[in-house]
Amino acid sequence: MATEDYIYLDYAATTPVDERVLEAMMPYFRDTFANPSSVHRYGQEADNAVESARESMAGILNCQKNEIIFTSCGSESDNLALRGSAFAARAARDANHILISPVEHHAVSNTAQQLAELHGYELEYLPVNKYGEVDPDDVKNRIREDTAIVSAIYANNEIGTINPIKEISEICRANSVLFFTDAVQGAAYLPIDIEELGVDLLAIGAHKFYGPKGIGALYIREGTDIIPNLTGGGQEYGLRAGTSNVPYIIGLSEALTFAQSEREERYNYLKSRRDYLIQQVFENIPSAHLTGHPEKRLPNHASFVFEEVDGNLLLAILDSNGFACSSGSACKTGDPEPSDVLLALGLHRNLALSSLRVTLGIMTTDEEIESFIEKLPSAVKQSKK
Ligand SMILES: *Cc1c(COP(=O)(O)O)cnc(C)c1O
């Protein structure tokens, strides 16, 4: 995607809304605008739309309709999963131990830290290997009777690495401990069959797969004890108060439908171009190292560190050359601290501060990639410290 001479290569931060998704949303702003909780027929019409979106998502996730809770974003889904299950597990069985990977999104890690600092939970981090991958055996060795919840991200937003979710869920289930995965990046290009993954809780957000910002969902396995974060009306089975955002719920459901029905096509399109990009970067820039797993990674995701390079300067130079990239987490703009995720891989602080994330999307063209590959070597040279 390009506007005039500017090329967007930051699809892990967010994606533009698919035209078909936008079209599907429009009637719910103007015509079917009523509050789905209203008893009158306008309300019922809106309610029907929300419930058929829920039904269609349940079909895609291979779960029951009543296991899907709509939220306002991926972050809210992460918060509800963590805080909701931690509070419930403490109330039910005095479980106070929280076990998470060190490569979680901040919506998970900062929530877990708040639970530790403000509510006295014992927070433990799992180790990861140099690719940022969790070893299921480490979960097996650290899980306890008083573990309230285990959390491991499905596919990492900064380094693209995919975790062995099915294997981790099996261990958690054998120990009767809840397992949550943040699939906000993963849902865009990976399978999200709940039965296959075996998770108890799974978070998604529409804007990472060509849907609108400000809408997400949390899958909650039936029978899971969750204390709501947002109290008020009885919407979303009493687990998330607030008038349903009807057009955005429709947008989420439509975007997820396309993400999964066109998944293989998108996967193959992106992976071949991403592989080419990585290969070209290695060929032209000897100081480049890939971060994250070389194979077990999101198909659109390339992330690097460059020896002796100032990552923020590199981003600024790329920006002025007409490329929108990222240094890792989008939330870190202007923050000179190295990313926790990159440090968790064992990277030295200076190397972690030289990171570049290039993420492709279904709108990315071969010309855009060629143009990027052509400009990157000189931008890296200019960013040497
Ligand atoms: C973007 C993202 C989030 C946050 O989702 P929002 O909808 O932006 O709140 C959480 N986890 C991961 C892995 C993400 O990429």
The ligand as a Gaussian input file, in Angstrom:
#p B3LYP/6-31G(d) Opt

LIG

0 1
 C       -1.929000      -5.179000      18.732000
 C       -1.765000      -6.231000      19.758000
 C       -2.460000      -6.192000      20.979000
 C       -3.347000      -5.054000      21.354000
 O       -4.492000      -4.994000      20.559000
 P       -5.303000      -3.593000      20.456000
 O       -6.529000      -3.970000      19.703000
 O       -4.407000      -2.664000      19.721000
 O       -5.570000      -3.177000      21.846000
 C       -2.278000      -7.230000      21.859000
 N       -1.476000      -8.255000      21.574000
 C       -0.798000      -8.340000      20.424000
 C        0.087000      -9.522000      20.160000
 C       -0.903000      -7.330000      19.480000
 O       -0.213000      -7.401000      18.343000

